[in-house]
Amino acid sequence: MQDGGHLKVTRTDVPDHIEEWEMFVVERGFNVYSVQFESGDLVAYLRREKGNDVGAATQFRHLRRLPTP
């Protein structure tokens, strides 16, 4: 994890692999296209990959918070 909520993924099995994600924490729940985003969930946008050096978001991931015991 880098400063500013950026996650950089490195791989030893793929030469010259580039993968950087920008992470956000959901502060207030909302619903988009029948998908419920809850407070505490993470939303990650793929901002840099091979062939995309301009920072355009090409994918996103919704990561749900694990329930606490």
Phi and psi in radians as a Rosetta constraint file:
Dihedral C 1 N 2 CA 2 C 2 CIRCULARHARMONIC -1.881 0.35
Dihedral N 2 CA 2 C 2 N 3 CIRCULARHARMONIC 3.020 0.35
Dihedral C 2 N 3 CA 3 C 3 CIRCULARHARMONIC -1.017 0.35
Dihedral N 3 CA 3 C 3 N 4 CIRCULARHARMONIC 2.617 0.35
Dihedral C 3 N 4 CA 4 C 4 CIRCULARHARMONIC 1.343 0.35
Dihedral N 4 CA 4 C 4 N 5 CIRCULARHARMONIC 0.304 0.35
Dihedral C 4 N 5 CA 5 C 5 CIRCULARHARMONIC 1.346 0.35
Dihedral N 5 CA 5 C 5 N 6 CIRCULARHARMONIC 0.452 0.35
Dihedral C 5 N 6 CA 6 C 6 CIRCULARHARMONIC -1.736 0.35
Dihedral N 6 CA 6 C 6 N 7 CIRCULARHARMONIC 2.346 0.35
Dihedral C 6 N 7 CA 7 C 7 CIRCULARHARMONIC -1.962 0.35
Dihedral N 7 CA 7 C 7 N 8 CIRCULARHARMONIC 2.113 0.35
Dihedral C 7 N 8 CA 8 C 8 CIRCULARHARMONIC -1.878 0.35
Dihedral N 8 CA 8 C 8 N 9 CIRCULARHARMONIC 2.175 0.35
Dihedral C 8 N 9 CA 9 C 9 CIRCULARHARMONIC -1.805 0.35
Dihedral N 9 CA 9 C 9 N 10 CIRCULARHARMONIC 2.219 0.35
Dihedral C 9 N 10 CA 10 C 10 CIRCULARHARMONIC -2.008 0.35
Dihedral N 10 CA 10 C 10 N 11 CIRCULARHARMONIC 2.626 0.35
Dihedral C 10 N 11 CA 11 C 11 CIRCULARHARMONIC -2.373 0.35
Dihedral N 11 CA 11 C 11 N 12 CIRCULARHARMONIC 2.446 0.35
Dihedral C 11 N 12 CA 12 C 12 CIRCULARHARMONIC -1.583 0.35
Dihedral N 12 CA 12 C 12 N 13 CIRCULARHARMONIC -0.285 0.35
Dihedral C 12 N 13 CA 13 C 13 CIRCULARHARMONIC -1.606 0.35
Dihedral N 13 CA 13 C 13 N 14 CIRCULARHARMONIC -0.122 0.35
Dihedral C 13 N 14 CA 14 C 14 CIRCULARHARMONIC -2.216 0.35
Dihedral N 14 CA 14 C 14 N 15 CIRCULARHARMONIC 1.951 0.35
Dihedral C 14 N 15 CA 15 C 15 CIRCULARHARMONIC -1.091 0.35
Dihedral N 15 CA 15 C 15 N 16 CIRCULARHARMONIC 2.429 0.35
Dihedral C 15 N 16 CA 16 C 16 CIRCULARHARMONIC 1.002 0.35
Dihedral N 16 CA 16 C 16 N 17 CIRCULARHARMONIC 0.566 0.35
Dihedral C 16 N 17 CA 17 C 17 CIRCULARHARMONIC -1.179 0.35
Dihedral N 17 CA 17 C 17 N 18 CIRCULARHARMONIC 2.324 0.35
Dihedral C 17 N 18 CA 18 C 18 CIRCULARHARMONIC -2.220 0.35
Dihedral N 18 CA 18 C 18 N 19 CIRCULARHARMONIC 2.139 0.35
Dihedral C 18 N 19 CA 19 C 19 CIRCULARHARMONIC -2.692 0.35
Dihedral N 19 CA 19 C 19 N 20 CIRCULARHARMONIC 1.987 0.35
Dihedral C 19 N 20 CA 20 C 20 CIRCULARHARMONIC -2.309 0.35
Dihedral N 20 CA 20 C 20 N 21 CIRCULARHARMONIC 2.260 0.35
Dihedral C 20 N 21 CA 21 C 21 CIRCULARHARMONIC -1.979 0.35
Dihedral N 21 CA 21 C 21 N 22 CIRCULARHARMONIC 2.538 0.35
Dihedral C 21 N 22 CA 22 C 22 CIRCULARHARMONIC -1.865 0.35
Dihedral N 22 CA 22 C 22 N 23 CIRCULARHARMONIC 2.166 0.35
Dihedral C 22 N 23 CA 23 C 23 CIRCULARHARMONIC -1.849 0.35
Dihedral N 23 CA 23 C 23 N 24 CIRCULARHARMONIC 2.446 0.35
Dihedral C 23 N 24 CA 24 C 24 CIRCULARHARMONIC -2.322 0.35
Dihedral N 24 CA 24 C 24 N 25 CIRCULARHARMONIC 2.547 0.35
Dihedral C 24 N 25 CA 25 C 25 CIRCULARHARMONIC -1.769 0.35
Dihedral N 25 CA 25 C 25 N 26 CIRCULARHARMONIC 2.277 0.35
Dihedral C 25 N 26 CA 26 C 26 CIRCULARHARMONIC -1.266 0.35
Dihedral N 26 CA 26 C 26 N 27 CIRCULARHARMONIC 2.135 0.35
Dihedral C 26 N 27 CA 27 C 27 CIRCULARHARMONIC -1.640 0.35
Dihedral N 27 CA 27 C 27 N 28 CIRCULARHARMONIC -0.578 0.35
Dihedral C 27 N 28 CA 28 C 28 CIRCULARHARMONIC -2.334 0.35
Dihedral N 28 CA 28 C 28 N 29 CIRCULARHARMONIC 2.226 0.35
Dihedral C 28 N 29 CA 29 C 29 CIRCULARHARMONIC -1.029 0.35
Dihedral N 29 CA 29 C 29 N 30 CIRCULARHARMONIC 2.609 0.35
Dihedral C 29 N 30 CA 30 C 30 CIRCULARHARMONIC -2.733 0.35
Dihedral N 30 CA 30 C 30 N 31 CIRCULARHARMONIC 2.949 0.35
Dihedral C 30 N 31 CA 31 C 31 CIRCULARHARMONIC -2.231 0.35
Dihedral N 31 CA 31 C 31 N 32 CIRCULARHARMONIC 2.294 0.35
Dihedral C 31 N 32 CA 32 C 32 CIRCULARHARMONIC -2.349 0.35
Dihedral N 32 CA 32 C 32 N 33 CIRCULARHARMONIC 2.157 0.35
Dihedral C 32 N 33 CA 33 C 33 CIRCULARHARMONIC 0.847 0.35
Dihedral N 33 CA 33 C 33 N 34 CIRCULARHARMONIC 0.828 0.35
Dihedral C 33 N 34 CA 34 C 34 CIRCULARHARMONIC 1.184 0.35
Dihedral N 34 CA 34 C 34 N 35 CIRCULARHARMONIC 0.251 0.35
Dihedral C 34 N 35 CA 35 C 35 CIRCULARHARMONIC -1.857 0.35
Dihedral N 35 CA 35 C 35 N 36 CIRCULARHARMONIC 2.146 0.35
Dihedral C 35 N 36 CA 36 C 36 CIRCULARHARMONIC -1.606 0.35
Dihedral N 36 CA 36 C 36 N 37 CIRCULARHARMONIC 2.149 0.35
Dihedral C 36 N 37 CA 37 C 37 CIRCULARHARMONIC -1.796 0.35
Dihedral N 37 CA 37 C 37 N 38 CIRCULARHARMONIC 2.140 0.35
Dihedral C 37 N 38 CA 38 C 38 CIRCULARHARMONIC -1.805 0.35
Dihedral N 38 CA 38 C 38 N 39 CIRCULARHARMONIC 2.709 0.35
Dihedral C 38 N 39 CA 39 C 39 CIRCULARHARMONIC -0.961 0.35
Dihedral N 39 CA 39 C 39 N 40 CIRCULARHARMONIC 2.300 0.35
Dihedral C 39 N 40 CA 40 C 40 CIRCULARHARMONIC 1.686 0.35
Dihedral N 40 CA 40 C 40 N 41 CIRCULARHARMONIC -0.288 0.35
Dihedral C 40 N 41 CA 41 C 41 CIRCULARHARMONIC -1.164 0.35
Dihedral N 41 CA 41 C 41 N 42 CIRCULARHARMONIC 2.799 0.35
Dihedral C 41 N 42 CA 42 C 42 CIRCULARHARMONIC -1.896 0.35
Dihedral N 42 CA 42 C 42 N 43 CIRCULARHARMONIC 2.500 0.35
Dihedral C 42 N 43 CA 43 C 43 CIRCULARHARMONIC -2.139 0.35
Dihedral N 43 CA 43 C 43 N 44 CIRCULARHARMONIC 2.151 0.35
Dihedral C 43 N 44 CA 44 C 44 CIRCULARHARMONIC -2.044 0.35
Dihedral N 44 CA 44 C 44 N 45 CIRCULARHARMONIC 2.317 0.35
Dihedral C 44 N 45 CA 45 C 45 CIRCULARHARMONIC -1.975 0.35
Dihedral N 45 CA 45 C 45 N 46 CIRCULARHARMONIC 2.233 0.35
Dihedral C 45 N 46 CA 46 C 46 CIRCULARHARMONIC -1.321 0.35
Dihedral N 46 CA 46 C 46 N 47 CIRCULARHARMONIC 1.942 0.35
Dihedral C 46 N 47 CA 47 C 47 CIRCULARHARMONIC -1.809 0.35
Dihedral N 47 CA 47 C 47 N 48 CIRCULARHARMONIC -0.368 0.35
Dihedral C 47 N 48 CA 48 C 48 CIRCULARHARMONIC -2.558 0.35
Dihedral N 48 CA 48 C 48 N 49 CIRCULARHARMONIC 2.273 0.35
Dihedral C 48 N 49 CA 49 C 49 CIRCULARHARMONIC -2.670 0.35
Dihedral N 49 CA 49 C 49 N 50 CIRCULARHARMONIC 3.015 0.35
Dihedral C 49 N 50 CA 50 C 50 CIRCULARHARMONIC -1.017 0.35
Dihedral N 50 CA 50 C 50 N 51 CIRCULARHARMONIC 2.181 0.35
Dihedral C 50 N 51 CA 51 C 51 CIRCULARHARMONIC 1.614 0.35
Dihedral N 51 CA 51 C 51 N 52 CIRCULARHARMONIC -0.134 0.35
Dihedral C 51 N 52 CA 52 C 52 CIRCULARHARMONIC -2.245 0.35
Dihedral N 52 CA 52 C 52 N 53 CIRCULARHARMONIC 1.572 0.35
Dihedral C 52 N 53 CA 53 C 53 CIRCULARHARMONIC -1.786 0.35
Dihedral N 53 CA 53 C 53 N 54 CIRCULARHARMONIC 0.064 0.35
Dihedral C 53 N 54 CA 54 C 54 CIRCULARHARMONIC -1.666 0.35
Dihedral N 54 CA 54 C 54 N 55 CIRCULARHARMONIC -0.128 0.35
Dihedral C 54 N 55 CA 55 C 55 CIRCULARHARMONIC 1.508 0.35
Dihedral N 55 CA 55 C 55 N 56 CIRCULARHARMONIC 0.277 0.35
Dihedral C 55 N 56 CA 56 C 56 CIRCULARHARMONIC -1.249 0.35
Dihedral N 56 CA 56 C 56 N 57 CIRCULARHARMONIC 2.393 0.35
Dihedral C 56 N 57 CA 57 C 57 CIRCULARHARMONIC -1.302 0.35
Dihedral N 57 CA 57 C 57 N 58 CIRCULARHARMONIC 2.062 0.35
Dihedral C 57 N 58 CA 58 C 58 CIRCULARHARMONIC -1.852 0.35
Dihedral N 58 CA 58 C 58 N 59 CIRCULARHARMONIC -0.340 0.35
Dihedral C 58 N 59 CA 59 C 59 CIRCULARHARMONIC -2.588 0.35
Dihedral N 59 CA 59 C 59 N 60 CIRCULARHARMONIC 2.795 0.35
Dihedral C 59 N 60 CA 60 C 60 CIRCULARHARMONIC -2.454 0.35
Dihedral N 60 CA 60 C 60 N 61 CIRCULARHARMONIC 2.713 0.35
Dihedral C 60 N 61 CA 61 C 61 CIRCULARHARMONIC -2.234 0.35
Dihedral N 61 CA 61 C 61 N 62 CIRCULARHARMONIC 2.423 0.35
Dihedral C 61 N 62 CA 62 C 62 CIRCULARHARMONIC -1.891 0.35
Dihedral N 62 CA 62 C 62 N 63 CIRCULARHARMONIC 2.034 0.35
Dihedral C 62 N 63 CA 63 C 63 CIRCULARHARMONIC -1.960 0.35
Dihedral N 63 CA 63 C 63 N 64 CIRCULARHARMONIC 2.068 0.35
Dihedral C 63 N 64 CA 64 C 64 CIRCULARHARMONIC -1.454 0.35
Dihedral N 64 CA 64 C 64 N 65 CIRCULARHARMONIC 2.536 0.35
Dihedral C 64 N 65 CA 65 C 65 CIRCULARHARMONIC -1.223 0.35
Dihedral N 65 CA 65 C 65 N 66 CIRCULARHARMONIC 2.403 0.35
Dihedral C 65 N 66 CA 66 C 66 CIRCULARHARMONIC -1.261 0.35
Dihedral N 66 CA 66 C 66 N 67 CIRCULARHARMONIC 2.494 0.35
Dihedral C 66 N 67 CA 67 C 67 CIRCULARHARMONIC -1.157 0.35
Dihedral N 67 CA 67 C 67 N 68 CIRCULARHARMONIC 2.499 0.35
Dihedral C 67 N 68 CA 68 C 68 CIRCULARHARMONIC -1.618 0.35
Dihedral N 68 CA 68 C 68 N 69 CIRCULARHARMONIC 2.460 0.35
